[in-house]
Amino acid sequence: MARFTVAPVCPECLAGIEPLGAAGICARCGLPFETLEPLHGVSLCGLCRRGATDFDWARGYGAYQGDLRRLIHLLKYDGMEPLARPLASRLAALLAQAGPVEALLPVPLDRSRRRHRGFNQAELLARHLSRAAGVRLETRVLVRARRTEPQAGLTHHQRRDNVRGAFRVRRPELVAGRNIALVDDVITTGATAAACARALKQAGAARVVVLALARARLGPGVLAPPRQEAA
C-alpha cells in the first residue's frame, strides 16, 4: 500500500539518509577523513590543525551524497519547502551532541539570492529545529554586510577571502556571553561558517557550534593553496 507524507518525497527516501559515524571524522569540524593526525591526543583534519576554523565545533548529519544530496537540492533549488521540517528533525540529533545552546542563528543568505529563491533554506531548517527543540531562534542578529561571489568552484583559501568580513552582528547584546548554534544546509570547507563564527565571537559570543544537514568530502583541489602569479 502506498504511503503519503506532507513532504514531496517517499518515506523510504527520508529513511534512507544515513548519519555519519563518530569514527573517522575530525573532532572539531566533523570532516570525514581517511587519515587524521592527532594533535594533543585529538584527531584533527589539516584545516583545523592550522587553525583555519573560528567555530568551536561543527557537524553535518550525513555525507553530502546520494539521497541526502538530492533532498537538499529539492529544498534549495526546486523550492520544495515542506522538506525543511523532516530534514530539520535530523539536526535535532546534532543539537543533542553540541553541548549547551542558548540560541539558533541561520547562516544569512545574500539578499539577491534570497529574493530569487524566495526563502533562506538555513532559516527554514532553523525555524523547525527551534520549534522542535525549544531553543530560541534569532533571524535578524547575524546579517550579510556585503555581497559575495558563489563559493562553488573556489578553493578553501579563495572561499575564506570571498567571505572575509562578509557578516556582522546587529545586536551584540543578544549574543554576548551566550552559546550560539549556527544552522546551515551544507558544510563544505567551513569557510562561511568560520566567517560567521568570527563575527559572533567578536560580538562576544562565548561558544559557537555549527549544525548542518550534510558534510561534503573535500577533493584535493579544494584544499589547494592559491596559485602564485608568475613574476
C-alpha positions as CSV (number, residue, x, y, z in Angstrom):
1,M,0.0,0.0,0.0
2,A,1.3,3.4,-0.9
3,R,2.1,5.8,1.9
4,F,2.0,9.6,1.7
5,T,3.8,12.3,3.6
6,V,3.5,16.1,3.8
7,A,7.0,16.3,2.3
8,P,7.0,15.7,-1.5
9,V,9.2,12.5,-1.3
10,C,8.5,9.0,-0.2
11,P,9.2,7.8,3.4
12,E,11.8,5.4,2.1
13,C,13.9,8.3,0.7
14,L,13.8,10.1,4.1
15,A,14.5,6.9,6.0
16,G,17.5,6.1,3.7
17,I,19.5,9.1,4.9
18,E,22.4,7.6,6.9
19,P,24.2,9.6,9.6
20,L,27.9,10.0,9.6
21,G,29.6,7.8,12.2
22,A,31.6,9.2,15.1
23,A,34.7,7.4,14.0
24,G,36.9,8.7,11.1
25,I,35.9,12.4,11.3
26,C,37.6,15.5,12.5
27,A,36.9,16.0,16.2
28,R,36.3,19.8,15.6
29,C,34.7,20.3,12.2
30,G,33.3,16.8,11.5
31,L,35.1,16.4,8.2
32,P,35.2,12.7,7.1
33,F,38.9,12.0,6.6
34,E,40.9,8.9,5.6
35,T,43.8,9.6,8.0
36,L,43.6,12.1,10.8
37,E,46.7,13.3,12.6
38,P,46.3,13.5,16.4
39,L,47.1,16.9,18.0
40,H,47.4,16.7,21.8
41,G,45.6,13.4,21.6
42,V,42.7,14.6,19.5
43,S,42.2,13.7,15.8
44,L,42.0,16.9,13.7
45,C,41.9,17.5,9.9
46,G,44.6,19.7,8.3
47,L,42.4,22.8,8.3
48,C,41.7,22.6,12.0
49,R,45.3,21.8,12.8
50,R,46.2,25.0,11.0
51,G,43.6,27.0,13.0
52,A,41.5,27.7,9.9
53,T,38.2,27.4,11.7
54,D,36.8,30.0,14.1
55,F,33.9,27.9,15.4
56,D,34.3,25.6,18.4
57,W,32.6,22.5,17.0
58,A,30.7,21.6,13.8
59,R,28.9,18.6,12.4
60,G,27.0,17.5,9.4
61,Y,24.3,14.9,9.9
62,G,25.3,12.9,6.8
63,A,27.6,12.9,3.9
64,Y,26.7,15.2,1.0
65,Q,25.9,12.5,-1.4
66,G,23.1,10.1,-2.5
67,D,19.6,10.7,-1.2
68,L,20.6,13.4,1.2
69,R,22.2,15.5,-1.5
70,R,19.1,15.0,-3.7
71,L,16.8,16.1,-0.9
72,I,18.8,19.2,-0.2
73,H,18.7,20.1,-3.8
74,L,15.0,19.7,-3.9
75,L,14.6,22.0,-1.0
76,K,17.2,24.5,-2.0
77,Y,16.8,24.8,-5.8
78,D,13.4,23.3,-6.5
79,G,11.5,25.2,-3.8
80,M,10.1,22.2,-2.0
81,E,9.8,24.0,1.3
82,P,7.8,21.2,3.1
83,L,11.1,19.2,3.1
84,A,12.6,21.5,5.7
85,R,10.6,20.0,8.5
86,P,11.6,16.3,8.2
87,L,15.2,17.3,7.3
88,A,15.4,19.6,10.4
89,S,14.5,16.6,12.6
90,R,17.9,15.2,11.7
91,L,19.5,18.3,13.1
92,A,18.0,17.6,16.5
93,A,20.4,14.7,16.9
94,L,23.3,17.0,16.3
95,L,21.9,19.6,18.7
96,A,21.9,17.0,21.4
97,Q,25.6,16.4,20.9
98,A,26.6,20.1,20.7
99,G,26.6,21.0,24.3
100,P,24.6,23.8,25.8
101,V,23.0,26.1,23.2
102,E,21.0,29.2,24.0
103,A,20.1,30.5,20.6
104,L,19.9,29.2,17.0
105,L,21.0,31.5,14.2
106,P,20.7,30.6,10.5
107,V,23.6,31.4,8.2
108,P,22.3,34.5,6.3
109,L,21.7,34.3,2.6
110,D,22.7,37.0,0.2
111,R,19.7,39.4,-0.4
112,S,19.6,38.9,-4.1
113,R,19.8,35.1,-3.8
114,R,17.0,35.1,-1.2
115,R,14.9,37.3,-3.4
116,H,15.5,34.9,-6.4
117,R,14.9,31.8,-4.3
118,G,12.1,33.2,-2.2
119,F,13.4,31.9,1.1
120,N,16.6,31.0,3.0
121,Q,16.8,27.3,3.4
122,A,19.0,27.7,6.5
123,E,16.3,29.8,8.2
124,L,13.6,27.2,7.3
125,L,15.7,24.5,8.9
126,A,16.5,26.6,12.0
127,R,12.8,27.6,12.5
128,H,11.7,23.9,12.5
129,L,14.6,22.9,14.8
130,S,13.7,25.8,17.2
131,R,10.1,24.6,17.5
132,A,11.1,21.0,18.0
133,A,13.9,21.6,20.5
134,G,12.5,24.7,22.3
135,V,15.6,26.8,21.6
136,R,15.2,30.5,20.8
137,L,15.6,31.4,17.2
138,E,17.2,34.7,16.2
139,T,16.9,35.6,12.5
140,R,17.9,39.2,12.5
141,V,21.0,39.2,14.6
142,L,23.6,37.9,12.1
143,V,23.4,39.6,8.7
144,R,25.3,39.9,5.5
145,A,27.5,43.0,5.5
146,R,28.3,42.8,1.8
147,R,27.6,40.7,-1.3
148,T,29.9,37.7,-2.0
149,E,30.5,35.5,-5.0
150,P,29.1,31.9,-5.1
151,Q,31.5,29.6,-3.2
152,A,31.2,26.7,-5.6
153,G,34.4,26.0,-7.5
154,L,36.6,28.0,-5.2
155,T,39.5,26.6,-3.2
156,H,39.4,26.9,0.6
157,H,41.7,29.9,0.5
158,Q,39.6,31.6,-2.1
159,R,36.4,30.8,-0.1
160,R,38.0,32.4,3.0
161,D,38.9,35.5,1.1
162,N,35.5,35.7,-0.5
163,V,33.6,35.7,2.8
164,R,36.1,37.6,4.9
165,G,34.3,40.4,6.7
166,A,31.0,39.5,4.9
167,F,29.0,39.1,8.1
168,R,28.2,41.4,11.0
169,V,26.2,41.2,14.2
170,R,23.4,43.8,14.5
171,R,22.7,43.4,18.2
172,P,25.7,42.2,20.1
173,E,23.9,42.1,23.4
174,L,21.8,39.2,22.1
175,V,24.9,37.0,21.6
176,A,27.4,38.3,24.2
177,G,28.3,35.6,26.7
178,R,26.0,33.1,25.1
179,N,26.4,29.7,23.4
180,I,25.3,30.0,19.8
181,A,24.4,27.4,17.2
182,L,24.7,28.3,13.5
183,V,22.4,26.4,11.2
184,D,23.1,25.7,7.6
185,D,22.3,23.1,4.9
186,V,25.8,22.0,3.9
187,I,29.3,22.5,5.2
188,T,32.0,22.2,2.5
189,T,35.3,23.7,3.7
190,G,33.6,25.5,6.6
191,A,34.8,28.9,5.3
192,T,31.4,30.5,5.5
193,A,30.6,29.1,8.9
194,A,34.0,30.3,10.2
195,A,33.4,33.8,8.9
196,C,30.0,33.8,10.7
197,A,31.6,32.4,13.9
198,R,34.3,35.1,13.7
199,A,31.7,37.9,13.7
200,L,29.8,36.3,16.6
201,K,33.0,35.8,18.6
202,Q,34.0,39.4,18.0
203,A,30.5,40.4,19.3
204,G,31.2,38.5,22.5
205,A,29.7,35.0,21.9
206,A,31.1,32.5,24.4
207,R,30.9,29.5,22.1
208,V,29.8,28.9,18.5
209,V,28.8,25.5,17.1
210,V,27.6,24.7,13.6
211,L,24.8,22.3,12.7
212,A,24.3,21.3,9.1
213,L,22.4,18.6,7.2
214,A,25.4,17.5,5.2
215,R,29.2,17.5,5.3
216,A,30.9,17.5,2.0
217,R,34.0,15.4,1.4
218,L,36.8,17.6,0.1
219,G,38.6,16.9,-3.1
220,P,42.3,17.7,-3.5
221,G,41.6,20.9,-5.5
222,V,39.5,22.5,-2.7
223,L,42.4,22.5,-0.3
224,A,45.0,23.6,-2.8
225,P,46.8,26.9,-1.9
226,P,46.2,29.9,-4.0
227,R,48.1,29.9,-7.3
228,Q,51.2,32.1,-7.3
229,E,51.3,34.7,-10.1
230,A,54.3,34.5,-12.4
231,A,56.9,37.0,-11.8
